[in-house]
Amino acid sequence: MDARIRTLGIIGAGRLGTVIASLAVAAGHRVRVARSGAPEPIARAMAAIGASAGSVGSVIDGADAVLLALPLGRYRTLPAERLRGMLVIDAMNYWWGADGIRPDLTDPRTSTSELVQAFLAGARVVKALGHMGYQDLEDEARPSGAAERKAIAIAGDGDGDVALVARLVDDLGFDPVVAGDLASGIMLEPGAEAFGADVDSRELRAMLERFPTSQRGIVVARARSGSLGQG
Ligand SMILES: NC(=O)c1ccc[n+]([C@@H]2O[C@H](COP(=O)([O-])OP(=O)(O)OC[C@H]3O[C@@H](n4cnc5c(N)ncnc54)[C@H](OP(=O)(O)O)[C@@H]3O)[C@@H](O)[C@H]2O)c1
């Protein structure tokens, strides 16, 4: 069976959501995009790139996968019941400028995608497309096999879901690199070397391998083993 994502829903119509919508349309996918409010203000911009705008609910319905491109601090506004059973691609990162000071989103014991997964009980959350800046995503997309193609890391718990997201990443113009399970997504978050990485698959794998010996990696390992008190 040719398992792939054909209709992509995107929640968040800002810098990241718009670039990914554009790349997905170029790859032949059907793309529907939502913002927090009524879709009318983004309808023209989405039509211009070959996507369509809808409400959050309508974008979820009929999608093969839903990409989260809204501020992480707003994840609890997502309709968890409607997303039940769906493949959800979490591209969100904690950014204090947008999210405010949120110790819950920087706890080294838990990747932020695990928090999103806990809230979206019943959805299948995979972290991807969040470590590269939107301008690099726009500039660096290349066909499969092209010289100097850049890589995007993926972290998730279900092998089939990770494979589906890897196929999407490839379609969008990047070499997929599997980082590990959803907890490993912390290696792609702010504070880790791979965050912001605009590198090829060899270099990205090397960054992920270095994570355990990095300053952030040591903090994460200590916190997860219980040797660092959390207030
Ligand atoms: N910018 C990047 O280079 C980049 C790269 C990788 C990952 N990310 C991550 O991607 C996410 C979005 O970043 P961005 O730079 O694209 O932000 P942005 O330009 O500020 O866009 C945010 C979008 O999210 C929408 N939104 C806000 N609250 C929402 C809600 N409760 N429900 C649905 N939509 C909502 C906003 O729409 P309205 O406010 O109009 O409703 C807006 O369209 C962040 O988590 C960020 O960390 C960004």
PDBQT file of the ligand as one rigid body, heavy atoms in Angstrom, charges set to zero:
ROOT
HETATM    1  N1  LIG A 301       9.121  30.992  12.873  1.00  0.00    +0.000 N 
HETATM    2  C1  LIG A 301       9.940  29.936  12.720  1.00  0.00    +0.000 C 
HETATM    3  O1  LIG A 301      10.980  30.032  12.037  1.00  0.00    +0.000 OA
HETATM    4  C2  LIG A 301       9.609  28.632  13.367  1.00  0.00    +0.000 A 
HETATM    5  C3  LIG A 301      10.366  27.505  13.030  1.00  0.00    +0.000 A 
HETATM    6  C4  LIG A 301      10.071  26.291  13.624  1.00  0.00    +0.000 A 
HETATM    7  C5  LIG A 301       9.044  26.189  14.550  1.00  0.00    +0.000 A 
HETATM    8  N2  LIG A 301       8.322  27.307  14.866  1.00  0.00    +0.000 N 
HETATM    9  C6  LIG A 301       7.228  27.159  15.835  1.00  0.00    +0.000 C 
HETATM   10  O2  LIG A 301       6.008  27.265  15.106  1.00  0.00    +0.000 OA
HETATM   11  C7  LIG A 301       5.011  27.897  15.903  1.00  0.00    +0.000 C 
HETATM   12  C8  LIG A 301       4.502  29.116  15.144  1.00  0.00    +0.000 C 
HETATM   13  O3  LIG A 301       5.589  30.024  14.945  1.00  0.00    +0.000 OA
HETATM   14  P1  LIG A 301       5.431  31.219  13.897  1.00  0.00    +0.000 P 
HETATM   15  O4  LIG A 301       6.753  31.903  13.885  1.00  0.00    +0.000 OA
HETATM   16  O5  LIG A 301       4.838  30.737  12.643  1.00  0.00    +0.000 OA
HETATM   17  O6  LIG A 301       4.376  32.146  14.678  1.00  0.00    +0.000 OA
HETATM   18  P2  LIG A 301       3.489  33.311  14.089  1.00  0.00    +0.000 P 
HETATM   19  O7  LIG A 301       4.068  33.844  12.828  1.00  0.00    +0.000 OA
HETATM   20  O8  LIG A 301       3.266  34.252  15.225  1.00  0.00    +0.000 OA
HETATM   21  O9  LIG A 301       2.106  32.584  13.721  1.00  0.00    +0.000 OA
HETATM   22  C9  LIG A 301       1.334  31.961  14.695  1.00  0.00    +0.000 C 
HETATM   23  C10 LIG A 301       0.035  31.509  14.050  1.00  0.00    +0.000 C 
HETATM   24  O10 LIG A 301      -0.677  30.747  15.010  1.00  0.00    +0.000 OA
HETATM   25  C11 LIG A 301      -2.038  31.207  15.025  1.00  0.00    +0.000 C 
HETATM   26  N3  LIG A 301      -2.612  30.968  16.327  1.00  0.00    +0.000 N 
HETATM   27  C12 LIG A 301      -2.342  31.587  17.506  1.00  0.00    +0.000 A 
HETATM   28  N4  LIG A 301      -3.051  31.031  18.505  1.00  0.00    +0.000 NA
HETATM   29  C13 LIG A 301      -3.781  30.058  17.937  1.00  0.00    +0.000 A 
HETATM   30  C14 LIG A 301      -4.732  29.149  18.445  1.00  0.00    +0.000 A 
HETATM   31  N5  LIG A 301      -5.034  29.120  19.762  1.00  0.00    +0.000 N 
HETATM   32  N6  LIG A 301      -5.325  28.284  17.581  1.00  0.00    +0.000 NA
HETATM   33  C15 LIG A 301      -5.021  28.300  16.270  1.00  0.00    +0.000 A 
HETATM   34  N7  LIG A 301      -4.107  29.144  15.727  1.00  0.00    +0.000 NA
HETATM   35  C16 LIG A 301      -3.517  30.011  16.554  1.00  0.00    +0.000 A 
HETATM   36  C17 LIG A 301      -1.923  32.661  14.697  1.00  0.00    +0.000 C 
HETATM   37  O11 LIG A 301      -3.132  33.128  14.142  1.00  0.00    +0.000 OA
HETATM   38  P3  LIG A 301      -4.025  34.301  14.747  1.00  0.00    +0.000 P 
HETATM   39  O12 LIG A 301      -3.253  34.913  15.907  1.00  0.00    +0.000 OA
HETATM   40  O13 LIG A 301      -4.227  35.220  13.612  1.00  0.00    +0.000 OA
HETATM   41  O14 LIG A 301      -5.219  33.586  15.180  1.00  0.00    +0.000 OA
HETATM   42  C18 LIG A 301      -0.856  32.650  13.624  1.00  0.00    +0.000 C 
HETATM   43  O15 LIG A 301      -1.418  32.343  12.371  1.00  0.00    +0.000 OA
HETATM   44  C19 LIG A 301       5.675  28.239  17.231  1.00  0.00    +0.000 C 
HETATM   45  O16 LIG A 301       5.402  27.219  18.158  1.00  0.00    +0.000 OA
HETATM   46  C20 LIG A 301       7.154  28.256  16.876  1.00  0.00    +0.000 C 
HETATM   47  O17 LIG A 301       7.986  27.951  17.998  1.00  0.00    +0.000 OA
HETATM   48  C21 LIG A 301       8.571  28.517  14.292  1.00  0.00    +0.000 A 
ENDROOT
TORSDOF 0
